[in-house]
Amino acid sequence: MIRGSPLTVTPNQTGVSFTGEYPVVELNPVMHNLGPLTKQVKLTNTGPTDMNIEWKMYNLGEGDLDADLFKLGITDPDPGTDDIVKLKWNPIAPREAENGPFTVSPKTACVKGRKTETFTVTFHSTETRVFNSVMVARPKLVERPEDEGKKKTMKVEDLPVYLDAHTVQPQLSLDKRTQIDGSHMIRFEKWALYDNKKSVKKIILKNRTLADLIFNVELDG
């Protein structure tokens, strides 16, 4: 049996890192509760046969620490060995994420042979923390009429794509010295009681995060 997969994550995509062992969709940093953010991920079928794709989403680091990771199977020993039985450890698939911060659409699709299909990853959360998930494309070759009755000689492997997001609190800093109570003061001085000239003070607000900020200015008093 030949193992492998003609299904690949299309290279040179904006927002997708290929520096590690697996491709990673990075959303860093993001303002929390900003609203849904989307990224496109493209998959290419380099083979001649169409594939049906089903996505599975898993949240990393949120599993049950007491849950079983493997299921023990007992089968007949291999011929020519002195073993009484053969033990096989079968990994148990983790529970699929429900109502997680990441979603992918469409969840199922057909990627034609020698073609590329685009999927949309959406992220949204009101929490401020680091999010790590993985979405796994589970491909299945579409049987052609001429292949009917033939023995299957290829198992298509799953394709994982990791998802990283880091949400942060918005923070602006003022270019004025902080007072003892932690506040800032802008002082206006008038030398003449009947001076009608306007006094102008300029302030500079600095955004020290790597994400764009939207803010309102309010006057009290």
Residue, then its C-alpha position, 0 to 999 in steps of 0.5 A: m500500500i502506498r501512503g502519502s497525500p497529493l493534498t497540500v497547503t498551497p505555498n506562498q500564502t499571505g498570513v500562513s507560515f511555512t517555517g515549521e514542520y506544519p503550516v500555521v495560520e497566524l493572527n498575532p496580535v488581535m484586539h479582544n472583542l474586535g469582531p470576527l477576523t477571517k483568513q483564507v487558506k488554500l489547498t491544492n490537489t496535486g494528483p489527478t483524482d478528485m478528493n472529498i475534504e472534511w475538516k475537523m477542528y481541535n482546541l490544543g491544551e484543553g483536553d481532559l488530562d485523565a482521558d485515555l489516549f490509546k485503546l489497547g488491541i489484542t490480535d494474533p501474533d505475527p507468523g514466525t514469532d514466539d509471541i503468544v499475542k500481538l498488542k497494538w496501541n491505537p490512538i484515540a482521536p480527541r474530542e472535536a471542538e465545539n463553540g471554539p474561537f476558530t471555525v472553517s468554512p466550507k467544512t466539507a468540499c470537493v477538491k478537483g484533481r490538479k485544482t485549488e480550493t479556498f477555505t475561510v478561517t474565522f476567529h472571534s473571542t472576547e477573552t484576552r489570552v493565547f489561542n492554539s488550535v489545529m484543523v485537520a483536513r481528512p481527504k478521501l479519494v473520489e472513486r472513478p467509474e473505471d476504478e470500480g472493482k479495483k483494489k485500493t492501493m493508496k491511503v490518503e493521509d490527513l493534513p493538519v493546519y495549525l491556528d495561532a491567535h493572541t488577543v490583547q487589551p487595547q492600551l494607549s499611553l500619554d506623553k505627559r508625566t504621571q502624577i503620584d495618583g497615577s493620573h495625568m494633568i494638563r495645566f492652562e495658565k492665564w496671566a490676564l483676567y481679560d485675556n480672550k486668547k485661546s490657550v492650546k495644549k498638544i498631547i500625543l497618544k502612543n499605541r504601544t501594541l502591534a495592532d490598530l486601535i479605535f478610541n473615543v475622547e470624552l470630556d468630563g467637567 
